[in-house]
Amino acid sequence: MIIVAWFAGGFGIHRLMMGYDNWWLMLLTFGGCGVWTIIDMINIITGKMNMADGRVLES
């Protein structure tokens, strides 16, 4: 998922794939001008961001 966030994070594709409903906000703001994308990437790397239904994101 980190690879998807790296290449398409500004479009919110990683959030769409994870099942989040608010992915379109990242699409409209291009990832909060990159800030939300960086925060999401850090959370994915550290294991703090789970799937939208609560499942643990595994490699």
N, CA, C and O atoms as a Tripos MOL2 file, in Angstrom:
@<TRIPOS>MOLECULE
protein
  236   235    59     0     0
PROTEIN
NO_CHARGES

@<TRIPOS>ATOM
      1 N           0.8200   -1.1860    0.0000 N.3       1 MET1
      2 CA          0.0000    0.0000    0.0000 C.3       1 MET1
      3 C           0.8710    1.2600    0.0000 C.2       1 MET1
      4 O           0.4610    2.3050   -0.5040 O.2       1 MET1
      5 N           2.0620    1.1510    0.5630 N.am      2 ILE2
      6 CA          2.9460    2.3120    0.5740 C.3       2 ILE2
      7 C           3.3720    2.6890   -0.8360 C.2       2 ILE2
      8 O           3.5720    3.8680   -1.1260 O.2       2 ILE2
      9 N           3.5120    1.7110   -1.7080 N.am      3 ILE3
     10 CA          3.8830    1.9960   -3.1030 C.3       3 ILE3
     11 C           2.7530    2.7320   -3.8090 C.2       3 ILE3
     12 O           2.9970    3.6710   -4.5680 O.2       3 ILE3
     13 N           1.5260    2.3090   -3.5620 N.am      4 VAL4
     14 CA          0.3750    3.0030   -4.1430 C.3       4 VAL4
     15 C           0.2970    4.4230   -3.6060 C.2       4 VAL4
     16 O           0.0340    5.3570   -4.3640 O.2       4 VAL4
     17 N           0.5200    4.5960   -2.3120 N.am      5 ALA5
     18 CA          0.4780    5.9320   -1.7160 C.3       5 ALA5
     19 C           1.5950    6.8110   -2.2740 C.2       5 ALA5
     20 O           1.4110    8.0170   -2.4360 O.2       5 ALA5
     21 N           2.7470    6.2170   -2.5660 N.am      6 TRP6
     22 CA          3.8680    6.9880   -3.0960 C.3       6 TRP6
     23 C           3.5520    7.5180   -4.5010 C.2       6 TRP6
     24 O           3.7930    8.6880   -4.7960 O.2       6 TRP6
     25 N           3.0090    6.6450   -5.3670 N.am      7 PHE7
     26 CA          2.7950    7.0310   -6.7560 C.3       7 PHE7
     27 C           1.4550    7.7160   -7.0120 C.2       7 PHE7
     28 O           1.3690    8.5830   -7.8810 O.2       7 PHE7
     29 N           0.4050    7.3430   -6.2720 N.am      8 ALA8
     30 CA         -0.9250    7.9050   -6.5330 C.3       8 ALA8
     31 C          -1.5620    8.4850   -5.2780 C.2       8 ALA8
     32 O          -2.7810    8.6440   -5.2170 O.2       8 ALA8
     33 N          -0.7560    8.8000   -4.2890 N.am      9 GLY9
     34 CA         -1.2640    9.3030   -3.0170 C.3       9 GLY9
     35 C          -1.9880   10.6300   -3.1300 C.2       9 GLY9
     36 O          -2.9450   10.8860   -2.3990 O.2       9 GLY9
     37 N          -1.5400   11.4640   -4.0320 N.am     10 GLY10
     38 CA         -2.1850   12.7550   -4.2130 C.3      10 GLY10
     39 C          -3.6070   12.6500   -4.7170 C.2      10 GLY10
     40 O          -4.4010   13.5780   -4.5590 O.2      10 GLY10
     41 N          -3.9280   11.5220   -5.3220 N.am     11 PHE11
     42 CA         -5.2810   11.2870   -5.8200 C.3      11 PHE11
     43 C          -6.1420   10.5300   -4.8250 C.2      11 PHE11
     44 O          -7.3390   10.3580   -5.0560 O.2      11 PHE11
     45 N          -5.5640   10.0740   -3.7280 N.am     12 GLY12
     46 CA         -6.3160    9.3530   -2.7090 C.3      12 GLY12
     47 C          -6.6220    7.9140   -3.0590 C.2      12 GLY12
     48 O          -7.4880    7.3000   -2.4360 O.2      12 GLY12
     49 N          -5.9330    7.3610   -4.0400 N.am     13 ILE13
     50 CA         -6.2020    5.9960   -4.4920 C.3      13 ILE13
     51 C          -5.9390    4.9880   -3.3760 C.2      13 ILE13
     52 O          -6.6600    3.9970   -3.2650 O.2      13 ILE13
     53 N          -4.9310    5.2200   -2.5570 N.am     14 HIS14
     54 CA         -4.6440    4.2910   -1.4660 C.3      14 HIS14
     55 C          -5.8020    4.2480   -0.4700 C.2      14 HIS14
     56 O          -6.1190    3.1830    0.0600 O.2      14 HIS14
     57 N          -6.4330    5.3850   -0.2110 N.am     15 ARG15
     58 CA         -7.5940    5.4070    0.6950 C.3      15 ARG15
     59 C          -8.7970    4.7150    0.0600 C.2      15 ARG15
     60 O          -9.5580    4.0360    0.7490 O.2      15 ARG15
     61 N          -8.9690    4.8810   -1.2370 N.am     16 LEU16
     62 CA        -10.0480    4.1890   -1.9420 C.3      16 LEU16
     63 C          -9.8510    2.6800   -1.8560 C.2      16 LEU16
     64 O         -10.8050    1.9440   -1.6020 O.2      16 LEU16
     65 N          -8.6250    2.2160   -2.0640 N.am     17 MET17
     66 CA         -8.3300    0.7860   -1.9940 C.3      17 MET17
     67 C          -8.4850    0.2380   -0.5820 C.2      17 MET17
     68 O          -8.7810   -0.9440   -0.4050 O.2      17 MET17
     69 N          -8.2880    1.0880    0.4280 N.am     18 MET18
     70 CA         -8.4130    0.6520    1.8140 C.3      18 MET18
     71 C          -9.8490    0.7210    2.3120 C.2      18 MET18
     72 O         -10.1360    0.2630    3.4180 O.2      18 MET18
     73 N         -10.7570    1.2840    1.5180 N.am     19 GLY19
     74 CA        -12.1690    1.2900    1.8650 C.3      19 GLY19
     75 C         -12.6720    2.5440    2.5450 C.2      19 GLY19
     76 O         -13.8010    2.5650    3.0350 O.2      19 GLY19
     77 N         -11.8660    3.5880    2.5880 N.am     20 TYR20
     78 CA        -12.2980    4.8280    3.2230 C.3      20 TYR20
     79 C         -13.2580    5.5870    2.3180 C.2      20 TYR20
     80 O         -13.1070    5.5880    1.0970 O.2      20 TYR20
     81 N         -14.2550    6.2390    2.9330 N.am     21 ASP21
     82 CA        -15.2440    6.9900    2.1720 C.3      21 ASP21
     83 C         -14.7620    8.3880    1.7940 C.2      21 ASP21
     84 O         -15.2810    8.9790    0.8470 O.2      21 ASP21
     85 N         -13.7940    8.9200    2.5060 N.am     22 ASN22
     86 CA        -13.3620   10.3010    2.2860 C.3      22 ASN22
     87 C         -12.1890   10.4300    1.3280 C.2      22 ASN22
     88 O         -11.4860   11.4400    1.3550 O.2      22 ASN22
     89 N         -11.9650    9.4480    0.4940 N.am     23 TRP23
     90 CA        -10.8400    9.4770   -0.4360 C.3      23 TRP23
     91 C         -10.9730   10.6120   -1.4460 C.2      23 TRP23
     92 O          -9.9660   11.1320   -1.9250 O.2      23 TRP23
     93 N         -12.1760   10.9910   -1.7660 N.am     24 TRP24
     94 CA        -12.4030   12.0180   -2.7820 C.3      24 TRP24
     95 C         -11.9290   13.3970   -2.3070 C.2      24 TRP24
     96 O         -11.6540   14.2700   -3.1290 O.2      24 TRP24
     97 N         -11.8320   13.6000   -0.9760 N.am     25 LEU25
     98 CA        -11.2940   14.8660   -0.4790 C.3      25 LEU25
     99 C          -9.8280   15.0360   -0.8820 C.2      25 LEU25
    100 O          -9.3830   16.1380   -1.2040 O.2      25 LEU25
    101 N          -9.0980   13.9380   -0.8590 N.am     26 MET26
    102 CA         -7.7040   13.9960   -1.2870 C.3      26 MET26
    103 C          -7.6170   14.2410   -2.7870 C.2      26 MET26
    104 O          -6.6950   14.9070   -3.2580 O.2      26 MET26
    105 N          -8.5690   13.7080   -3.5330 N.am     27 LEU27
    106 CA         -8.5950   13.9260   -4.9700 C.3      27 LEU27
    107 C          -8.8260   15.4020   -5.2950 C.2      27 LEU27
    108 O          -8.1730   15.9560   -6.1790 O.2      27 LEU27
    109 N          -9.7450   16.0290   -4.5860 N.am     28 LEU28
    110 CA        -10.0670   17.4370   -4.8350 C.3      28 LEU28
    111 C          -8.9300   18.3790   -4.4490 C.2      28 LEU28
    112 O          -8.7240   19.4020   -5.1020 O.2      28 LEU28
    113 N          -8.1940   18.0450   -3.3960 N.am     29 THR29
    114 CA         -7.1460   18.9380   -2.8980 C.3      29 THR29
    115 C          -5.7410   18.4430   -3.2330 C.2      29 THR29
    116 O          -4.7490   18.9670   -2.7260 O.2      29 THR29
    117 N          -5.6700   17.4250   -4.0940 N.am     30 PHE30
    118 CA         -4.3980   16.7910   -4.4620 C.3      30 PHE30
    119 C          -3.6050   16.4000   -3.2190 C.2      30 PHE30
    120 O          -2.4360   16.7540   -3.0620 O.2      30 PHE30
    121 N          -4.2730   15.6670   -2.3540 N.am     31 GLY31
    122 CA         -3.6390   15.1570   -1.1380 C.3      31 GLY31
    123 C          -3.3260   16.2330   -0.1260 C.2      31 GLY31
    124 O          -2.3360   16.1460    0.6010 O.2      31 GLY31
    125 N          -4.1740   17.2560   -0.0790 N.am     32 GLY32
    126 CA         -3.8970   18.3650    0.8350 C.3      32 GLY32
    127 C          -2.5680   19.0150    0.5000 C.2      32 GLY32
    128 O          -1.7750   19.3420    1.3820 O.2      32 GLY32
    129 N          -2.3390   19.1950   -0.8020 N.am     33 CYS33
    130 CA         -1.0680   19.7220   -1.3380 C.3      33 CYS33
    131 C           0.1060   18.8490   -0.8910 C.2      33 CYS33
    132 O           1.2150   19.3470   -0.6930 O.2      33 CYS33
    133 N          -0.1360   17.5740   -0.7370 N.am     34 GLY34
    134 CA          0.9150   16.6180   -0.3860 C.3      34 GLY34
    135 C           1.0460   16.3350    1.0860 C.2      34 GLY34
    136 O           1.6810   15.3500    1.4630 O.2      34 GLY34
    137 N           0.4680   17.1630    1.9330 N.am     35 VAL35
    138 CA          0.6170   16.9940    3.3810 C.3      35 VAL35
    139 C          -0.1000   15.7370    3.8550 C.2      35 VAL35
    140 O           0.4830   14.9440    4.5950 O.2      35 VAL35
    141 N          -1.3540   15.5340    3.4460 N.am     36 TRP36
    142 CA         -2.1040   14.3530    3.8820 C.3      36 TRP36
    143 C          -1.4690   13.0800    3.3400 C.2      36 TRP36
    144 O          -1.4760   12.0410    4.0010 O.2      36 TRP36
    145 N          -0.9230   13.1690    2.1380 N.am     37 THR37
    146 CA         -0.2600   12.0060    1.5570 C.3      37 THR37
    147 C           0.9460   11.6060    2.3900 C.2      37 THR37
    148 O           1.1400   10.4220    2.6650 O.2      37 THR37
    149 N           1.7550   12.5680    2.7940 N.am     38 ILE38
    150 CA          2.9290   12.2730    3.6150 C.3      38 ILE38
    151 C           2.5130   11.7080    4.9680 C.2      38 ILE38
    152 O           3.1260   10.7590    5.4590 O.2      38 ILE38
    153 N           1.4880   12.2780    5.5660 N.am     39 ILE39
    154 CA          0.9970   11.7800    6.8580 C.3      39 ILE39
    155 C           0.4870   10.3550    6.7200 C.2      39 ILE39
    156 O           0.7730    9.5110    7.5690 O.2      39 ILE39
    157 N          -0.2690   10.0730    5.6530 N.am     40 ASP40
    158 CA         -0.7600    8.7120    5.4260 C.3      40 ASP40
    159 C           0.3910    7.7440    5.1990 C.2      40 ASP40
    160 O           0.3530    6.6180    5.6960 O.2      40 ASP40
    161 N           1.4110    8.1590    4.4590 N.am     41 MET41
    162 CA          2.5450    7.2700    4.2230 C.3      41 MET41
    163 C           3.2670    6.9550    5.5260 C.2      41 MET41
    164 O           3.6630    5.8110    5.7500 O.2      41 MET41
    165 N           3.4400    7.9390    6.3750 N.am     42 ILE42
    166 CA          4.0780    7.6960    7.6780 C.3      42 ILE42
    167 C           3.2230    6.7450    8.5080 C.2      42 ILE42
    168 O           3.7510    5.8370    9.1490 O.2      42 ILE42
    169 N           1.9060    6.9470    8.5010 N.am     43 ASN43
    170 CA          1.0170    6.0700    9.2710 C.3      43 ASN43
    171 C           0.9990    4.6530    8.7190 C.2      43 ASN43
    172 O           0.8950    3.6990    9.4900 O.2      43 ASN43
    173 N           1.0970    4.4920    7.4140 N.am     44 ILE44
    174 CA          1.1500    3.1480    6.8330 C.3      44 ILE44
    175 C           2.4570    2.4670    7.2160 C.2      44 ILE44
    176 O           2.4580    1.2930    7.5860 O.2      44 ILE44
    177 N           3.5600    3.1870    7.1310 N.am     45 ILE45
    178 CA          4.8690    2.6070    7.4620 C.3      45 ILE45
    179 C           4.9360    2.2000    8.9260 C.2      45 ILE45
    180 O           5.4730    1.1410    9.2500 O.2      45 ILE45
    181 N           4.3970    3.0300    9.8140 N.am     46 THR46
    182 CA          4.4730    2.7300   11.2490 C.3      46 THR46
    183 C           3.3800    1.7730   11.7130 C.2      46 THR46
    184 O           3.3990    1.3320   12.8620 O.2      46 THR46
    185 N           2.4300    1.4450   10.8420 N.am     47 GLY47
    186 CA          1.3820    0.4980   11.2000 C.3      47 GLY47
    187 C           0.2070    1.1030   11.9350 C.2      47 GLY47
    188 O          -0.5890    0.3780   12.5310 O.2      47 GLY47
    189 N           0.0840    2.4230   11.9050 N.am     48 LYS48
    190 CA         -1.0060    3.0860   12.6230 C.3      48 LYS48
    191 C          -2.2640    3.2510   11.7760 C.2      48 LYS48
    192 O          -3.3140    3.6120   12.3080 O.2      48 LYS48
    193 N          -2.1820    2.9960   10.4820 N.am     49 MET49
    194 CA         -3.3400    3.1610    9.6020 C.3      49 MET49
    195 C          -3.8650    1.7780    9.2230 C.2      49 MET49
    196 O          -3.1650    0.9950    8.5810 O.2      49 MET49
    197 N          -5.0800    1.4890    9.6190 N.am     50 ASN50
    198 CA         -5.7220    0.2190    9.3240 C.3      50 ASN50
    199 C          -6.6810    0.3680    8.1530 C.2      50 ASN50
    200 O          -6.9320    1.4730    7.6710 O.2      50 ASN50
    201 N          -7.2080   -0.7590    7.7090 N.am     51 MET51
    202 CA         -8.2540   -0.7270    6.6920 C.3      51 MET51
    203 C          -9.4760   -0.0290    7.2960 C.2      51 MET51
    204 O          -9.5940    0.0780    8.5170 O.2      51 MET51
    205 N         -10.3750    0.4400    6.4460 N.am     52 ALA52
    206 CA        -11.5360    1.1990    6.9180 C.3      52 ALA52
    207 C         -12.4360    0.3750    7.8320 C.2      52 ALA52
    208 O         -13.0860    0.9310    8.7190 O.2      52 ALA52
    209 N         -12.4850   -0.9430    7.6310 N.am     53 ASP53
    210 CA        -13.3420   -1.7830    8.4730 C.3      53 ASP53
    211 C         -12.6360   -2.2610    9.7400 C.2      53 ASP53
    212 O         -13.1840   -3.0750   10.4840 O.2      53 ASP53
    213 N         -11.4250   -1.7630    9.9910 N.am     54 GLY54
    214 CA        -10.7160   -2.0850   11.2240 C.3      54 GLY54
    215 C          -9.6850   -3.1900   11.1060 C.2      54 GLY54
    216 O          -8.9270   -3.4260   12.0470 O.2      54 GLY54
    217 N          -9.6400   -3.8760    9.9610 N.am     55 ARG55
    218 CA         -8.6470   -4.9290    9.7900 C.3      55 ARG55
    219 C          -7.2440   -4.3310    9.7330 C.2      55 ARG55
    220 O          -7.0620   -3.2040    9.2740 O.2      55 ARG55
    221 N          -6.2800   -5.0740   10.1890 N.am     56 VAL56
    222 CA         -4.8860   -4.6240   10.1830 C.3      56 VAL56
    223 C          -4.3580   -4.7310    8.7610 C.2      56 VAL56
    224 O          -4.5740   -5.7300    8.0750 O.2      56 VAL56
    225 N          -3.6630   -3.6850    8.3320 N.am     57 LEU57
    226 CA         -3.0430   -3.6720    7.0190 C.3      57 LEU57
    227 C          -1.7740   -4.4860    7.0870 C.2      57 LEU57
    228 O          -0.8430   -4.1270    7.8090 O.2      57 LEU57
    229 N          -1.7220   -5.5770    6.3450 N.am     58 GLU58
    230 CA         -0.5730   -6.4690    6.3970 C.3      58 GLU58
    231 C           0.1940   -6.4110    5.0880 C.2      58 GLU58
    232 O          -0.3570   -6.0710    4.0400 O.2      58 GLU58
    233 N           1.4560   -6.7440    5.1630 N.am     59 SER59
    234 CA          2.2870   -6.7240    3.9550 C.3      59 SER59
    235 C           2.1560   -7.9860    3.1560 C.2      59 SER59
    236 O           2.7920   -8.1240    2.1110 O.2      59 SER59
@<TRIPOS>BOND
     1     1     2 1
     2     2     3 1
     3     3     4 2
     4     3     5 am
     5     5     6 1
     6     6     7 1
     7     7     8 2
     8     7     9 am
     9     9    10 1
    10    10    11 1
    11    11    12 2
    12    11    13 am
    13    13    14 1
    14    14    15 1
    15    15    16 2
    16    15    17 am
    17    17    18 1
    18    18    19 1
    19    19    20 2
    20    19    21 am
    21    21    22 1
    22    22    23 1
    23    23    24 2
    24    23    25 am
    25    25    26 1
    26    26    27 1
    27    27    28 2
    28    27    29 am
    29    29    30 1
    30    30    31 1
    31    31    32 2
    32    31    33 am
    33    33    34 1
    34    34    35 1
    35    35    36 2
    36    35    37 am
    37    37    38 1
    38    38    39 1
    39    39    40 2
    40    39    41 am
    41    41    42 1
    42    42    43 1
    43    43    44 2
    44    43    45 am
    45    45    46 1
    46    46    47 1
    47    47    48 2
    48    47    49 am
    49    49    50 1
    50    50    51 1
    51    51    52 2
    52    51    53 am
    53    53    54 1
    54    54    55 1
    55    55    56 2
    56    55    57 am
    57    57    58 1
    58    58    59 1
    59    59    60 2
    60    59    61 am
    61    61    62 1
    62    62    63 1
    63    63    64 2
    64    63    65 am
    65    65    66 1
    66    66    67 1
    67    67    68 2
    68    67    69 am
    69    69    70 1
    70    70    71 1
    71    71    72 2
    72    71    73 am
    73    73    74 1
    74    74    75 1
    75    75    76 2
    76    75    77 am
    77    77    78 1
    78    78    79 1
    79    79    80 2
    80    79    81 am
    81    81    82 1
    82    82    83 1
    83    83    84 2
    84    83    85 am
    85    85    86 1
    86    86    87 1
    87    87    88 2
    88    87    89 am
    89    89    90 1
    90    90    91 1
    91    91    92 2
    92    91    93 am
    93    93    94 1
    94    94    95 1
    95    95    96 2
    96    95    97 am
    97    97    98 1
    98    98    99 1
    99    99   100 2
   100    99   101 am
   101   101   102 1
   102   102   103 1
   103   103   104 2
   104   103   105 am
   105   105   106 1
   106   106   107 1
   107   107   108 2
   108   107   109 am
   109   109   110 1
   110   110   111 1
   111   111   112 2
   112   111   113 am
   113   113   114 1
   114   114   115 1
   115   115   116 2
   116   115   117 am
   117   117   118 1
   118   118   119 1
   119   119   120 2
   120   119   121 am
   121   121   122 1
   122   122   123 1
   123   123   124 2
   124   123   125 am
   125   125   126 1
   126   126   127 1
   127   127   128 2
   128   127   129 am
   129   129   130 1
   130   130   131 1
   131   131   132 2
   132   131   133 am
   133   133   134 1
   134   134   135 1
   135   135   136 2
   136   135   137 am
   137   137   138 1
   138   138   139 1
   139   139   140 2
   140   139   141 am
   141   141   142 1
   142   142   143 1
   143   143   144 2
   144   143   145 am
   145   145   146 1
   146   146   147 1
   147   147   148 2
   148   147   149 am
   149   149   150 1
   150   150   151 1
   151   151   152 2
   152   151   153 am
   153   153   154 1
   154   154   155 1
   155   155   156 2
   156   155   157 am
   157   157   158 1
   158   158   159 1
   159   159   160 2
   160   159   161 am
   161   161   162 1
   162   162   163 1
   163   163   164 2
   164   163   165 am
   165   165   166 1
   166   166   167 1
   167   167   168 2
   168   167   169 am
   169   169   170 1
   170   170   171 1
   171   171   172 2
   172   171   173 am
   173   173   174 1
   174   174   175 1
   175   175   176 2
   176   175   177 am
   177   177   178 1
   178   178   179 1
   179   179   180 2
   180   179   181 am
   181   181   182 1
   182   182   183 1
   183   183   184 2
   184   183   185 am
   185   185   186 1
   186   186   187 1
   187   187   188 2
   188   187   189 am
   189   189   190 1
   190   190   191 1
   191   191   192 2
   192   191   193 am
   193   193   194 1
   194   194   195 1
   195   195   196 2
   196   195   197 am
   197   197   198 1
   198   198   199 1
   199   199   200 2
   200   199   201 am
   201   201   202 1
   202   202   203 1
   203   203   204 2
   204   203   205 am
   205   205   206 1
   206   206   207 1
   207   207   208 2
   208   207   209 am
   209   209   210 1
   210   210   211 1
   211   211   212 2
   212   211   213 am
   213   213   214 1
   214   214   215 1
   215   215   216 2
   216   215   217 am
   217   217   218 1
   218   218   219 1
   219   219   220 2
   220   219   221 am
   221   221   222 1
   222   222   223 1
   223   223   224 2
   224   223   225 am
   225   225   226 1
   226   226   227 1
   227   227   228 2
   228   227   229 am
   229   229   230 1
   230   230   231 1
   231   231   232 2
   232   231   233 am
   233   233   234 1
   234   234   235 1
   235   235   236 2
@<TRIPOS>SUBSTRUCTURE
     1 MET1         2 RESIDUE 1 A MET
     2 ILE2         6 RESIDUE 1 A ILE
     3 ILE3        10 RESIDUE 1 A ILE
     4 VAL4        14 RESIDUE 1 A VAL
     5 ALA5        18 RESIDUE 1 A ALA
     6 TRP6        22 RESIDUE 1 A TRP
     7 PHE7        26 RESIDUE 1 A PHE
     8 ALA8        30 RESIDUE 1 A ALA
     9 GLY9        34 RESIDUE 1 A GLY
    10 GLY10       38 RESIDUE 1 A GLY
    11 PHE11       42 RESIDUE 1 A PHE
    12 GLY12       46 RESIDUE 1 A GLY
    13 ILE13       50 RESIDUE 1 A ILE
    14 HIS14       54 RESIDUE 1 A HIS
    15 ARG15       58 RESIDUE 1 A ARG
    16 LEU16       62 RESIDUE 1 A LEU
    17 MET17       66 RESIDUE 1 A MET
    18 MET18       70 RESIDUE 1 A MET
    19 GLY19       74 RESIDUE 1 A GLY
    20 TYR20       78 RESIDUE 1 A TYR
    21 ASP21       82 RESIDUE 1 A ASP
    22 ASN22       86 RESIDUE 1 A ASN
    23 TRP23       90 RESIDUE 1 A TRP
    24 TRP24       94 RESIDUE 1 A TRP
    25 LEU25       98 RESIDUE 1 A LEU
    26 MET26      102 RESIDUE 1 A MET
    27 LEU27      106 RESIDUE 1 A LEU
    28 LEU28      110 RESIDUE 1 A LEU
    29 THR29      114 RESIDUE 1 A THR
    30 PHE30      118 RESIDUE 1 A PHE
    31 GLY31      122 RESIDUE 1 A GLY
    32 GLY32      126 RESIDUE 1 A GLY
    33 CYS33      130 RESIDUE 1 A CYS
    34 GLY34      134 RESIDUE 1 A GLY
    35 VAL35      138 RESIDUE 1 A VAL
    36 TRP36      142 RESIDUE 1 A TRP
    37 THR37      146 RESIDUE 1 A THR
    38 ILE38      150 RESIDUE 1 A ILE
    39 ILE39      154 RESIDUE 1 A ILE
    40 ASP40      158 RESIDUE 1 A ASP
    41 MET41      162 RESIDUE 1 A MET
    42 ILE42      166 RESIDUE 1 A ILE
    43 ASN43      170 RESIDUE 1 A ASN
    44 ILE44      174 RESIDUE 1 A ILE
    45 ILE45      178 RESIDUE 1 A ILE
    46 THR46      182 RESIDUE 1 A THR
    47 GLY47      186 RESIDUE 1 A GLY
    48 LYS48      190 RESIDUE 1 A LYS
    49 MET49      194 RESIDUE 1 A MET
    50 ASN50      198 RESIDUE 1 A ASN
    51 MET51      202 RESIDUE 1 A MET
    52 ALA52      206 RESIDUE 1 A ALA
    53 ASP53      210 RESIDUE 1 A ASP
    54 GLY54      214 RESIDUE 1 A GLY
    55 ARG55      218 RESIDUE 1 A ARG
    56 VAL56      222 RESIDUE 1 A VAL
    57 LEU57      226 RESIDUE 1 A LEU
    58 GLU58      230 RESIDUE 1 A GLU
    59 SER59      234 RESIDUE 1 A SER
